[in-house]
Amino acid sequence: MNSTINQLKNKRLVWRASQASGAHKVLPSGFDALDAHLEGGLPEQGVVDISSPTGIGELRLLLPSFVLRQQNSDKLLVFIGAPARLNAPMLAKMGFELSRILIIEPKNAKDALWSTEQCLKSGCCDGVLLWHHGLEVHQAKRLQFAAEAGGALNIVLRQQQKQVFSLPVALAMQLSSSSQGIEVTILKRKGGCHSQPFTVNMSKMWPSLTRPIPANNVLPLTGLHSLTG
């Protein structure tokens, strides 16, 4: 029995409960609402699976935490398979040190996963953001192990689609658009539970990209006419 358990532990298929408690370290995301639901912020290491439509502000949600990671480390940040060219002036304005950003444009999905795994386990990268169509269980396991080995965070952004099985990741979230920012649903969290949808307000950080909340004391013209006439 003990030999079987040891074999499973060596393959990282089982672990002690005491191991999990020390591994749940987080870094602030830059948004109070998100940090409150995640008990402090995004995982310090491991895989975060995010399903989101493209272009709703998903990068605006994630980049503040990457800025903080870069400020606290001398390692690289890596972007793999971005659907469009990243805006270097925008990244610099947000506080990124561009000399420590690596952009990889893989030829196909297989190369993207290979590049991600190598970056994660190298120990030279603090965070890796991968755009991908979706992960299989065995692929998520490999990335999770690589992230733990290299002490890195891997965020996987994929198109919004129904996941028929639960992936072995540290965190899974679903994003949708909101007039005030982004609506977030936590689907799975290591050491925690899922959440009801909630809004991350971005009006202070990006006011031009959100709609102002209508004042509740504004009357329509018909109502104004009845009051004055």
C-alpha positions in Angstrom: 0.0 0.0 0.0 2.8 2.4 1.0 4.7 1.7 -2.2 1.6 2.4 -4.3 1.0 5.8 -2.5 4.6 6.7 -3.0 4.4 6.0 -6.7 1.3 8.2 -7.0 3.1 11.0 -5.0 6.1 10.8 -7.3 3.8 11.2 -10.3 2.1 14.1 -8.4 -1.3 12.4 -8.6 -1.8 12.7 -4.8 -0.5 15.1 -2.2 -0.8 15.7 1.5 -3.3 18.3 2.8 -0.4 20.1 4.6 1.3 20.7 1.2 -1.7 22.6 -0.1 -2.0 25.1 2.7 1.5 26.5 2.1 1.1 26.7 -1.6 -1.9 29.1 -1.6 0.1 32.3 -2.0 -1.4 35.2 -3.9 -0.5 38.6 -5.3 -3.0 41.5 -5.7 -4.7 41.8 -9.0 -5.0 45.6 -8.9 -8.8 45.4 -8.4 -10.4 45.3 -5.0 -13.5 43.5 -6.1 -11.6 40.6 -7.7 -9.1 40.4 -4.8 -12.0 40.2 -2.3 -13.5 37.2 -4.1 -10.1 35.5 -4.5 -9.1 36.1 -0.8 -6.2 38.4 -1.7 -5.5 38.1 -5.4 -4.3 35.9 -8.2 -2.2 32.8 -7.4 1.5 33.4 -7.1 2.1 30.3 -9.2 0.2 27.7 -11.1 -2.2 27.8 -14.1 -5.2 30.1 -14.3 -7.8 29.2 -17.0 -9.8 32.1 -18.3 -12.6 31.8 -20.8 -13.5 35.2 -22.4 -14.6 36.8 -25.6 -11.8 38.6 -27.3 -11.5 42.4 -26.9 -13.9 43.0 -23.9 -11.1 44.3 -21.7 -9.6 40.9 -20.6 -6.0 42.3 -20.8 -7.0 45.4 -18.8 -8.1 43.0 -16.0 -4.9 41.0 -16.1 -2.1 43.4 -16.8 -2.0 45.3 -13.5 -1.1 42.1 -11.7 1.6 41.4 -14.3 3.1 44.9 -13.6 3.2 44.1 -9.9 4.9 40.8 -10.6 7.5 42.5 -12.7 8.2 45.1 -10.1 8.8 42.3 -7.5 11.0 40.1 -9.7 13.9 40.4 -12.1 12.6 37.6 -14.3 10.9 37.7 -17.7 7.2 38.1 -18.5 6.2 36.2 -21.6 3.3 36.7 -24.0 2.6 33.7 -26.3 0.2 33.5 -29.3 -1.4 37.0 -28.9 -4.2 37.4 -31.4 -2.9 40.9 -32.3 0.3 42.9 -31.8 0.7 44.2 -28.3 1.0 47.9 -27.9 4.4 48.7 -26.5 3.8 52.3 -25.6 0.7 51.3 -23.7 2.6 48.6 -21.8 5.4 51.2 -21.0 2.8 53.7 -19.8 1.3 51.1 -17.5 4.7 50.6 -15.9 6.2 47.6 -17.7 9.9 47.4 -18.2 9.9 46.4 -21.9 13.4 44.9 -21.8 12.1 42.1 -19.6 9.1 41.3 -21.8 9.4 38.4 -24.3 6.8 37.9 -27.1 6.6 34.6 -28.8 4.6 34.0 -32.0 4.3 30.2 -32.4 3.4 28.7 -35.7 0.7 26.4 -34.3 -1.1 25.3 -31.0 1.4 22.5 -30.4 4.4 24.9 -30.6 2.5 27.4 -28.3 2.1 24.7 -25.6 5.7 23.6 -25.9 6.9 27.2 -25.6 4.7 27.8 -22.6 5.9 24.7 -20.8 9.6 25.5 -21.4 9.2 29.1 -20.2 7.4 28.0 -17.1 9.8 25.4 -15.9 12.9 27.3 -16.9 13.0 29.3 -13.7 13.7 32.5 -15.8 10.1 33.6 -16.2 7.8 34.9 -13.5 4.6 35.0 -15.6 3.4 33.6 -18.9 0.3 34.7 -20.7 -0.9 32.2 -23.3 -3.7 32.6 -25.8 -5.0 29.2 -26.7 -8.2 27.6 -28.0 -8.5 25.4 -24.9 -6.6 22.8 -22.9 -7.0 19.0 -22.5 -6.6 17.6 -19.0 -3.2 16.2 -19.7 -2.0 19.5 -21.1 -3.2 21.4 -18.1 -1.4 18.9 -15.8 1.9 19.4 -17.7 1.6 23.2 -17.5 0.6 23.1 -13.8 3.6 20.9 -13.0 5.9 23.2 -15.0 4.6 26.3 -13.3 5.1 24.8 -9.9 8.6 23.7 -10.9 9.6 27.1 -12.1 7.7 29.1 -9.5 5.7 30.9 -12.2 2.1 31.9 -13.0 0.6 30.8 -16.3 -2.6 32.5 -17.4 -4.4 30.8 -20.3 -6.8 32.9 -22.3 -9.3 31.0 -24.4 -12.5 31.8 -26.3 -15.6 31.5 -24.3 -16.9 27.9 -24.7 -18.5 25.3 -22.4 -15.9 23.2 -20.6 -17.2 19.7 -20.4 -14.7 18.6 -17.8 -12.9 20.3 -14.9 -9.2 21.1 -15.5 -6.5 20.5 -12.8 -5.7 24.2 -12.5 -5.3 26.6 -9.6 -8.1 28.9 -10.7 -10.7 29.0 -13.5 -12.7 32.1 -14.4 -15.3 33.2 -17.0 -15.4 36.8 -18.2 -18.1 38.7 -20.0 -18.6 42.4 -20.9 -20.1 45.0 -18.6 -20.8 48.7 -19.1 -18.7 49.4 -16.0 -15.8 47.0 -16.7 -15.9 43.2 -16.7 -18.2 40.7 -15.2 -16.4 37.8 -13.6 -17.5 34.4 -12.5 -15.2 32.2 -10.6 -15.8 28.6 -11.8 -13.1 26.9 -9.7 -10.5 28.0 -7.1 -7.9 25.8 -5.3 -8.7 26.0 -1.6 -12.0 27.9 -2.3 -15.3 27.7 -4.1 -17.0 29.1 -7.1 -18.9 32.5 -7.1 -21.9 34.2 -8.5 -21.1 36.7 -11.3 -19.8 40.0 -10.0 -18.5 43.2 -11.7 -15.0 44.5 -11.6 -15.4 48.3 -12.0 -12.8 49.9 -14.3 -14.3 53.4 -14.5 -11.5 54.9 -12.4 -8.6 53.3 -14.2 -10.1 53.6 -17.7 -13.0 56.1 -17.6 -13.1 56.5 -21.4 -13.7 52.8 -21.9 -16.7 52.5 -19.5 -20.2 54.0 -19.5 -21.0 56.5 -16.7 -23.7 55.4 -14.3 -26.8 57.5 -15.0 -27.8 59.9 -12.3 -31.0 58.7 -10.5 -32.3 62.3 -10.2 -32.7 62.9 -13.9 -36.3 63.0 -15.1 -37.4 62.4 -18.7 -38.8 65.4 -20.5 -42.4 64.2 -20.1 -42.0 64.0 -16.4 -40.3 67.5 -16.3 -43.2 69.0 -18.3 -45.8 67.6 -15.8 -43.9 69.2 -12.9 -43.6 72.6 -14.5 -46.8 72.9 -16.3 
